Amino acid sequence: MKTINSIADMQAFSNAVRKDGKRIALVPTMGALHVGHLSLMRKAQDMGDVLIASVFVNPTQFGPNEDYKAYVRDTEGDKMKMVKAGVDVAFFPHADEIYPPGFETYVEVEELQKPLCGRFRPGHFKGVATVVLKLFNIVKPHVAVFGQKDYQQLLVLNKMVRDLNVETEVVGLPIIREESGLATSSRNAYLSDEEREKAVSLSRSLREIKKGFDDGERDTQTLVMRGREILSRACIGDIDYLEIRDGETLEDKKSASPGDVAALAVRIGKARLIDNIVL
């Protein structure tokens, strides 16, 4: 596996690959790689001739009181996992090159960034859209692969690509879960054993909503209450949101329809965890 740090070197490499007529697949990450990331990388191998994985803890998507400094970083461990996952090139750019002095150009997807996590993390999706567009311009992938756990992020990036005529195809792949049902996340590392047991209730809550929907219930307030009962039994009181939204526009829904998404974000100890399920 080749490791590249500079933007110029990465662009030169990608230009050469494209000149040879080869297809580039990119998996962007913030590192602290887990089985979910590695699953994306293995599946992305089938989508291109050269697999590139990037690791960049993006400061602009963290709020002032969030965990940017504490976010898990394990460069050598990540590299070993990438090798096993079949990555051809690991791209580890430096923050001062991604955001050089005087940087002031940002990308925003105005409406899709507003609900759900956007209400609780102002500026988050502005940072996400900006850094991903920069990565697309640097790595020049034909396809980029993301996990569906970050459902709103996936919608934001797809909209950005369509609106700005970016030639990269954005692909979302299903959530990878632990045996308990807990969605894999780098922030799971913050959880104690007791907190991890509580966190299992997130997927149970969403499955309860899905069960109610499959049984014929359509009133979103009723469905959400079923999910909240599961969280309440697990003594999870710090809930940012548990909502049912349109699966494409994220508009609020009074009556649920197939394809809508039930999404939640809760805080357990030091961790803010998100999860979702499509109805």
N, C-alpha and C positions, 0 to 999 in steps of 0.2 A: 504493500500500500504506500502510495506517495502522499506526503504531507506538504501542504502549501499554506503559507501565512500571508503573503502580500497580495493585494488586489491586482497589481500589474501581472504578477506571475500566474494568478488564477485566470485572468482574462486571456493571457497568451496561451495557456494550456487549452482552454475551452475553444479558442479560435482555431487552434491546430486540430482539435478533435472534430470540430464542425467542418473544417476544410477537407478532412478525410472522409466526410460523408457519414460520420458516426453519430448516433443519437445519445444525448446526455440526459440522465435521470438524476434528480437532486432530492435529497432528504434534508431539509433544514431542521436543526435542533438547537436547544440551548444546553446540550450536554447532560451530564449525570444520566447517561443512557441506561434504559431499562428494557425489558422484554418487548414493550410496546414499540419503542424506537427501532429495535433490531428487527422486529416483524416488518415494519415499514421498509427497512433497507433490503431485506431479503425479497420482498415482493417487488420492490422497485427495480431489482436486478432484471426482471423480465420485461421491463418497460424501456430499457435503453441498452446501448452497447457499453457505456461507461457510467459507473455509479459514483456519484460524488455526494458526500455527507458533510454538512457544515455544522460547526459548533460555535455559537456566539451568544453569550448572555447579554441580551440587548438592553442597555440602560434606559432607552426611551420608552419602553413599555412597562416600566415599574413606576409606581407612584412614590412620593417622598417618604411615606411611612411603610413601604413594602420591603420585601426581602432581597433586594438586589445584592447587597453586600454579603448576606448570609446564604445566598443561593448556592446549592451544592456544585462544586467544580472539581472534576477529576480527569484532567487531561490525559494522563497516561492510561488510566483505566478505560476511558472512552476509546482511545486508540486501539487497545487490545480487543475491545468488543467489536469495533468496526472491522478489524481484520477478520475476525471470525464470521462476521455477517457478510463478508464478500465485498466490502467497499474498496473501490479502486483509488479514490483520492479523498483525503480528509482535509477540509478547508477550515483553518482556525484563524480568522482575521482578528486584528487588534482593534479595540474600540476607538483609539485615536486616529485610525485610518478610515474606519467606517464613518466616524463623525469627526472630521478634522476641525481645527479652530475656525470659527466663523460659520459653521454649518447652520443653515436656517431654512432648508427646504423639506417640507413634510407632505405626506399623502393622507387624505382622509376620505373614508366612505361614509358620507354624512348621516344617512338614516339607519343603516344596518348597525352602526357602532353605538347607537343610543340606548337600546334596551338591555336587559339582562346584565352581563358583566360591565357593559358600558356605563350603567348608572352608578356602579360602585367603584369603578376603576377609571376615572376620567383621564383621557389621553392614552389609555392602554392600546386601543386599536389604531390610533394614529401612529404610535410607535411600531406596532406590528406591521401595518401596511407599508410604512416607510422602509423598514429594514428588509422586508421580503422583496419589495420592488428593487432595492439596491442589490440584494443577492441575485435576483433574476438578471439584472444588468451585468453583474460581475461574472457569474457562473454560466449564464446563457443556456439554461437547461431547456430541453424540449418538453420535459414533463417534471413536475415537482409533486412530491407525495407528502400528505399530512394525515394525521389521525383525526377521526371524527369525535374524539372526546372534546376537542376544542371546536364545537359545532359552529358557534358564532364566528369564530376566526375563519373557518373554512368558507362560510358564506361571504364574509368581508373580502377575503382574498379572491374568490371567484368573481365577485362583483368588480373589484379593482381591475382584474385581468380583462374582463369584458369592456369596462368603461374606457380603459386606457389602451385598448388594442394590443395588449401584451401577447406575444406569440406562445408563451409557456402555457401548457395545459396543467391545471391544478386538479389533482386526484385526491379524494378522501377515502381512507380505508377504515374498516370497522374498529371499534374500541377493543383493545386487548384487556382482558380482566384476569385478576387472580382467581384462584379456585373458589375463594369466598364470594366472588362477585365484585369486589372492589376494583375500580378502574385503575390501571397502572398509571403512575404519575411520579415524577421526580420528587414532588413534595410529600409523597408518602413516607419519605425518609425522615420527615419531621415527627412522625407519629410514634408515640409509645405503644406498647402492646395493648394497653387498655384503650387508647384512642383508636387504634387500628380496628379493634372489635366494634367500636361505635361507628366507625366510618363505613363498615359493611352495610349499615342501614341506608346509605345513599342509594345503592343499586336496588335494595329491597323496596324502598319508597317508590322508585321509578317503575319497578316491575308491578307494584300494586296499582299504580295509575294505568299502566298498560293493560293489566288484567281487567280493571273496571271498564276501560274502553272496549276491549275485546268482548266483554259481556254485554255491551250495548249502551253503556252510559256515555252521554255526550256533553253534559254540562261540565264546563271546565272547573268551576268552583267546587263542585262535588268531587270531581276527580282529584283535584289538588288537595282537598281536605283528607282524602284517603291516603295520599302520600305523606301529608304532614303528620298524620297519626303515627305512622311508622317512625318518623324522625323523633316525635315526642316520646315514644316508648323507649327510644335509645338515649333519651335525655340530651338531644341536640337542640339547643335553643337559639344558637347564633346562626340564623339562616339569612343570607343575603337575599335569596329569592328561590322560590319553587313555583314555576309557571308553565303554562302551556301556550305555545306561540305557533304561528304559521311557519311551516317548515322551510319556506323560501324567503318570505319577507320579514319574518319575526314580528309581524303585527299581532296585537293582543287578540285572543279568541274567546268568545262566550260559549260557543259550541265547537267541540273538537271534531276534526275530520282526519281521515287517513292521510299520512304524510306530515301531520303536525308533529312538533317536537315538545316533549316534556323535559325541561332543563332545570338544574338547581345549582346553587353554590352555597356552601356552608363553611363555617370556620370551626375547626376542632384543634384546640391547643394552638400551636404556632402555624398550622397549615390551613390554607384556604383551598378547598377541594371543589371541583366541578364535575358534573356528570350529566348525561342526557340519555333519552331513549326516544326513538321515532315511533309514533303510533300507527 
